[in-house]
Amino acid sequence: MPTHPVSRRTFLAVAGISVAGALAACSGAPTGTRHLRLSSWNIPLDLESYQAIADEFVAAHPGTSVAVEVTTGQFHQWFITRLAADLAPDIIRITPQQIGRYAANGSLVDLTGAVPADYQDDWSEPFWAIGAREDGLYGVFQHTDNFITYYDRRVMEQIGVTPPSSLADAWHWEEFLAIAREAQQVTGGYGFGYGWGGAETAYRWLPIVYQNGGTFLGEDGETPSMDSAEAVEALDFGRRWYSEGLVSPANMSKSGGTPSRDLFLTGQIGLLLDNPESIASFDEGLPDQWGTAPMIRGVGEASDLGGNALAVTKSSKHPELAAELVAFITSRANVVEFCKRGNWLPARSSLDAADIGYERHAETMQRFIDQATTIPLSMVRAESGQYFSSLNSVLADYLDLCFLGELTPAECGTQLTEAMRSVTTR
C-alpha cells in the first residue's frame, strides 16, 4: 500500500489562509466543501477540545468542515476494517505502541511537507522518533504520560520515611523494596502496586528492563534481546514482587491496573507506580492523603511511554489539508490548551507545568514532565516499531508465566526472546 507524500507547504493555519483553497479559486476549479474526520478515544473533554481546535481551523479555512468521532472497540480490528474499506478517518489519534505497524505497511501519510521545519526542534529525540522514519514523518506526538511513584502520606509517616523529591534522589530498586516491605507491615495487605491497564499494556513494565541497562529489542530497536543478563535480572526483580507477596497476584500485566488503584484507595497498599490517570480518583477518595515521588530507578532511569500521536490515514481524500490540521493541533498554543483541559503532559520540550497552567497539582504534573526526560530512545524505537503490537501480546504472556513462578527468569528470558524472533522474522 503506497503512502501519500505531502508536498511542501508553508504552514498556513498561523496566517489563517488556505493555499489549497486559494489555488483552487485562482484556477477556477470547484471549491466544494472539503470534509475531514478526526477519530479519538471516547474521552469527553478531549473530544470537546479537538472539536474546539478544529472549529478554529475551519474558520481559517473557508470551504472546509471537521467532524470529531469516537474510535470504537478493539483498535486494530476497528482500524484495519476501515482501512480495507477505504473508510478510515482522515486523522487518527494513535499510541506509540500502535503507530509502527501502520507506518510500515503504508496506511499512514508522510507529513513531512506539512509540518513546519522548526517543529522538530521542540521535541526530544525520543518523542520525535515516535512518528519519524527514514522515509518520512508518519505522525506527530501530541501529548504523553509516564509513571512516577504515588505514596500514602499516613503510611510514610508511620514508617518514618521521607520520599525523594528529585530525579537524582529517586529510590533505587533495593531501597524501594525495603520501603515496600515496611509499608506492607502497616497496611496488612501488600507493599505496592503497578499501573497496568490490561494485557495490551504489558509494555508498561519495560522501563524496569531499561532501568537495569537491558533492552527489549536491542539498541537498534529491532533485535530481540530479553535473554541478556540485564533483562533476566530485571525479570528476577519483577518475580520477587510476587514471590515475596509485596504485590497482589491480581495485579499483573493481563489482569490490569484497576485493582492496584483500588488497593491504594482502600489502604491495602502504601505505594503505587502509575501514571497521571490516578490523580482524579485519589483526589476524590483520598483528598490530601497522597503524595508523589519520582519513578524508581536501577542502574539507570526510565519510565513508561504513554500518550498519543496524530497521523493522517491513506483513506483521506484531502491528505494535504488533513496534514495541515495535524500541524495546527500540535502547534505550541494548541498543545497548551489541549493539555490544560485534559490534564495531559505536553510532548513539546519547551512547555512546563507553568506554561500549561494546570488548575490543580501543578507540582505533581511538573514531576511527570521531568520524568518524561528519562524515557530512553532505544525503548521508544522498540515500542514504536512495526512489530510491536504483536510483540506486546507475547510479552504479556511471558511476564505472567514468570511472575507466577511457572518459568524461572532465565527460562522466561530465553523463551520470550525465541518467541519474539518468530514474530520479527516472519
C-alpha positions in Angstrom: 0.0 0.0 0.0 1.7 3.2 -1.1 2.0 6.3 1.1 0.7 9.7 0.0 3.7 12.1 0.4 2.5 15.6 1.2 4.2 18.3 -1.0 5.9 21.2 0.9 3.5 23.9 2.2 4.1 26.9 4.3 2.1 26.2 7.3 -1.0 28.2 6.7 -3.1 27.9 9.8 -1.0 30.5 11.6 -1.7 33.0 8.8 -5.3 31.9 8.5 -5.0 31.3 4.8 -5.8 28.1 2.9 -3.3 27.8 -0.1 -5.3 24.8 -1.4 -8.4 26.9 -1.4 -6.6 29.9 -2.9 -5.1 27.9 -5.7 -8.5 26.3 -6.5 -10.0 29.8 -6.6 -7.3 31.1 -8.9 -7.6 28.2 -11.3 -11.4 28.4 -11.4 -11.6 24.8 -10.1 -14.7 23.9 -8.0 -14.2 24.7 -4.3 -16.8 22.4 -2.7 -16.6 21.8 1.0 -13.7 19.5 2.0 -14.8 17.3 4.8 -12.3 15.9 7.3 -12.9 13.3 10.1 -10.7 13.0 13.2 -11.1 10.0 15.4 -10.2 9.9 19.1 -10.7 7.8 22.2 -14.0 8.3 23.9 -12.8 10.9 26.5 -15.4 13.7 26.6 -13.1 16.5 27.5 -10.7 15.5 24.7 -13.5 15.2 22.1 -14.6 18.8 23.1 -11.0 20.0 22.9 -10.4 18.5 19.4 -13.7 20.0 18.1 -12.9 23.4 19.5 -9.5 23.4 17.9 -10.9 22.0 14.7 -13.5 24.8 14.6 -10.7 27.4 14.7 -9.0 25.6 11.8 -12.3 25.6 9.8 -12.7 29.4 10.5 -9.3 30.0 8.9 -10.0 27.6 6.0 -13.3 28.5 4.3 -14.9 25.7 2.5 -13.8 23.0 5.0 -15.5 21.1 7.8 -14.1 18.8 10.5 -16.1 16.2 12.4 -14.6 14.6 15.6 -15.7 11.0 16.1 -15.0 8.2 18.5 -12.7 5.3 18.0 -14.7 2.2 19.0 -13.9 -1.4 20.0 -10.6 -3.1 19.8 -8.3 -0.6 18.0 -6.5 -2.8 15.5 -9.7 -4.6 14.4 -11.6 -1.3 14.1 -8.8 0.4 12.1 -7.9 -2.4 9.8 -11.5 -3.0 8.8 -12.0 0.7 7.9 -8.7 0.9 6.1 -9.7 -2.2 4.0 -13.0 -0.4 3.1 -11.2 2.9 2.5 -13.3 4.4 5.2 -10.8 5.2 7.9 -10.9 8.7 9.3 -8.7 11.3 7.8 -6.8 11.8 11.1 -6.3 9.1 13.7 -5.3 9.5 17.3 -2.9 6.6 17.9 -0.5 5.4 20.6 3.3 5.0 20.1 2.8 1.2 20.5 0.3 1.1 17.6 1.8 3.5 15.1 4.8 1.5 13.9 2.6 -1.2 12.3 0.7 1.3 10.1 3.7 3.5 9.3 5.4 0.4 7.9 2.6 -1.0 5.8 1.7 2.2 4.0 -1.5 3.0 5.9 -0.3 6.4 7.0 0.6 9.6 5.1 4.0 11.2 5.1 3.5 14.6 6.9 7.0 16.0 6.1 5.9 18.8 3.9 3.0 20.0 6.0 4.7 20.2 9.4 6.8 23.3 9.9 10.5 22.6 9.8 11.2 24.1 13.2 8.7 21.8 14.9 11.3 19.1 15.4 13.4 21.4 17.5 10.7 21.4 20.2 10.5 17.7 20.6 13.1 15.5 22.3 14.8 13.0 20.0 12.8 10.0 21.6 9.5 11.8 21.2 10.1 12.9 17.6 11.2 9.3 16.8 7.7 8.1 17.5 6.5 9.3 14.1 9.7 9.8 12.2 11.1 7.1 9.9 13.9 7.1 7.4 11.5 7.7 4.6 9.3 10.3 6.2 7.2 11.6 9.1 4.1 9.5 9.9 2.8 11.1 13.0 3.4 13.9 15.4 3.4 13.1 19.1 0.9 15.4 20.8 0.9 14.5 24.5 2.5 12.0 26.8 2.2 10.4 30.2 4.5 8.2 32.2 5.0 6.5 35.6 6.1 8.1 38.9 5.6 6.9 42.4 2.5 7.6 44.5 2.6 7.1 48.2 0.1 7.2 51.1 1.3 10.0 53.4 0.0 8.2 56.5 1.9 5.1 55.7 5.2 7.0 55.1 4.7 8.9 58.4 4.2 5.6 60.3 7.4 4.0 58.9 9.4 7.3 59.2 10.3 7.6 55.5 10.6 10.9 53.7 10.1 10.2 50.0 12.5 11.8 47.5 11.5 14.9 45.5 14.1 15.0 42.7 15.1 12.6 40.0 18.6 12.4 41.3 17.4 11.1 44.6 14.9 8.6 43.3 14.6 5.3 45.2 16.8 2.5 43.8 15.3 -0.9 43.4 16.5 -2.5 46.7 15.8 0.7 48.6 12.3 0.7 47.2 11.6 -2.9 48.0 12.8 -2.4 51.6 10.4 0.5 52.0 7.6 -1.6 50.4 8.2 -4.3 53.0 7.8 -1.8 55.8 4.7 -0.3 54.1 3.2 -3.8 54.0 3.6 -4.2 57.7 1.5 -1.1 58.1 -1.2 -1.9 55.6 -1.5 -5.5 56.5 -2.1 -6.2 52.8 0.6 -5.6 50.2 3.5 -3.2 49.8 2.8 -1.6 46.4 1.0 -1.9 43.1 1.9 -1.4 39.4 -0.3 0.5 37.0 -1.0 -1.9 34.2 -4.3 -1.5 32.3 -4.8 -4.9 30.8 -2.9 -7.3 28.5 -2.4 -4.6 25.8 -0.4 -2.5 28.3 2.2 -5.2 29.1 4.7 -2.7 27.7 4.3 -0.6 30.8 6.8 -2.9 32.5 9.6 -2.4 30.0 11.0 0.6 31.9 12.2 -1.9 34.5 14.3 -3.6 31.9 15.8 -0.4 30.6 16.5 0.8 34.2 18.8 -2.2 34.5 20.7 -1.5 31.3 18.7 -4.1 29.3 16.7 -3.7 26.2 13.6 -5.3 24.7 14.8 -5.0 21.0 18.4 -4.1 21.4 19.8 -0.6 20.9 18.7 -0.7 17.3 15.1 -1.3 18.3 14.9 -4.4 16.1 16.8 -7.3 17.7 15.1 -9.4 20.4 17.2 -9.2 23.5 15.2 -10.3 26.5 17.7 -13.1 27.2 20.5 -10.7 28.1 21.8 -10.8 31.6 20.4 -7.3 32.3 16.9 -8.3 31.1 16.9 -11.5 33.0 18.0 -9.7 36.2 15.0 -7.3 35.6 12.7 -10.3 35.3 14.0 -11.6 38.5 13.4 -8.3 40.2 9.8 -8.4 39.0 9.4 -12.0 40.1 10.4 -11.1 43.6 7.5 -8.7 43.8 5.1 -11.6 43.8 7.2 -14.3 45.5 7.6 -12.0 48.5 4.0 -11.2 48.5 4.7 -7.4 48.0 2.2 -7.1 45.1 -1.2 -8.6 44.7 -1.3 -11.6 42.3 -4.4 -9.9 40.8 -2.2 -7.0 39.8 -0.5 -8.4 36.7 0.0 -7.4 33.1 -3.0 -9.4 31.9 -5.4 -8.6 34.8 -4.8 -4.9 34.6 -4.1 -1.8 36.7 -7.5 -1.1 38.2 -7.1 -3.4 41.2 -3.9 -1.6 42.2 -5.7 1.8 42.3 -8.5 0.2 44.3 -6.0 -1.3 46.8 -4.4 2.2 47.2 -7.7 3.9 47.8 -8.7 1.3 50.4 -5.4 1.5 52.2 -4.3 -2.1 51.3 -1.1 -0.8 49.7 1.1 2.2 50.6 2.9 2.8 47.3 1.9 2.7 43.6 3.8 3.1 40.4 1.4 4.6 37.9 0.5 7.4 35.5 -1.5 10.7 35.9 -4.8 8.9 35.4 -4.8 8.0 39.1 -4.9 11.6 40.3 -8.7 12.2 39.8 -9.6 9.0 41.8 -7.1 9.8 44.6 -8.4 13.3 44.8 -11.9 12.0 45.3 -11.2 9.1 47.6 -8.1 10.3 49.5 -8.1 14.1 49.5 -4.8 15.4 50.8 -3.6 12.0 51.9 -1.4 11.1 49.0 1.8 12.4 47.6 4.2 11.7 44.7 7.9 10.9 44.2 10.0 10.2 41.1 9.8 6.8 39.4 12.1 4.2 40.9 15.4 3.5 39.2 18.0 0.9 38.8 21.5 1.4 37.4 19.8 4.0 35.1 16.5 5.8 34.8 13.4 5.0 32.6 9.7 5.4 32.7 6.6 4.4 30.8 6.0 5.7 27.3 2.3 6.7 27.3 0.4 9.3 25.3 -0.8 9.7 21.7 0.3 10.9 18.3 -1.8 12.2 15.5 -1.5 10.7 12.0 -3.2 11.0 8.6 -4.5 7.8 7.0 -4.3 6.7 3.4 -8.1 6.8 3.3 -8.0 10.6 3.4 -9.4 12.3 0.3 -7.7 15.5 1.4 -4.3 14.4 2.8 -2.7 17.8 2.5 -5.5 19.5 4.4 -5.5 16.8 7.0 -1.8 17.2 7.5 -2.2 20.9 7.9 -4.8 20.2 10.6 -2.4 17.9 12.4 0.3 20.6 12.4 -2.3 23.1 13.7 -3.4 20.8 16.6 0.2 20.2 17.6 1.1 23.9 17.5 2.5 25.2 20.8 -0.6 27.2 21.6 -3.0 24.3 20.9 -0.9 21.8 22.8 -1.1 24.1 25.8 -4.9 24.3 25.6 -5.4 20.6 25.0 -3.1 19.6 27.9 -4.7 22.0 30.3 -8.2 20.9 29.6 -7.4 17.2 29.6 -4.7 17.2 32.3 -2.2 15.7 29.8 1.5 16.1 29.7 2.8 18.1 26.7 5.1 16.4 24.2 6.8 19.7 23.3 10.1 20.1 25.2 9.7 23.9 25.8 6.5 23.5 27.8 6.4 23.0 31.6 3.6 23.0 34.2 3.6 26.8 34.5 3.2 27.2 30.7 0.2 24.8 30.8 -1.4 26.4 33.8 -2.8 23.2 35.4 -5.7 24.1 37.7 -4.5 21.5 40.3 -1.4 19.6 41.3 1.0 21.7 39.2 3.9 20.3 41.2 2.9 16.7 40.5 2.4 17.5 36.8 5.8 19.0 36.7 7.2 15.9 38.2 5.6 13.9 35.4 7.0 16.3 32.8 10.5 16.0 34.3 10.2 12.2 34.4 9.5 12.2 30.7 13.1 13.1 30.1 14.2 9.7 31.4 12.4 7.7 28.6 15.2 6.1 26.5 15.4 6.5 22.7 16.0 2.7 22.3 12.8 1.9 24.2 10.9 4.3 22.1 12.3 2.8 18.9 11.3 -0.7 20.2 7.7 0.3 21.2 7.0 2.3 18.0 8.4 -0.3 15.7 6.5 -2.2 13.1 6.2 -5.5 15.0 5.5 -4.1 18.5 1.7 -4.6 18.6 2.3 -8.4 18.2 5.4 -8.5 20.4 3.4 -6.8 23.2 1.0 -9.7 23.3 3.9 -12.1 23.6 5.4 -10.1 26.4 2.1 -10.2 28.3 2.0 -14.0 28.2 5.6 -14.5 29.4 5.5 -11.8 32.1 2.6 -13.6 33.8 4.3 -17.0 33.4 7.5 -15.6 35.0 5.8 -13.7 37.8 3.5 -16.6 38.7 6.6 -18.8 39.1 5.8 -21.1 36.2 9.1 -20.1 34.5 12.3 -19.0 36.1 13.5 -15.6 35.0 16.3 -17.2 32.9 13.8 -19.6 31.2 11.4 -16.7 30.6 14.2 -14.6 29.0 15.2 -17.4 26.7 11.7 -18.5 25.7 10.4 -14.9 25.3 13.3 -14.0 23.1 12.7 -17.0 20.9 9.0 -16.1 20.6 9.9 -12.6 19.7 12.2 -13.8 17.0 9.4 -15.8 15.5 7.4 -12.5 15.2 10.2 -10.3 13.8 11.4 -12.8 11.2 8.1 -13.7 9.6 
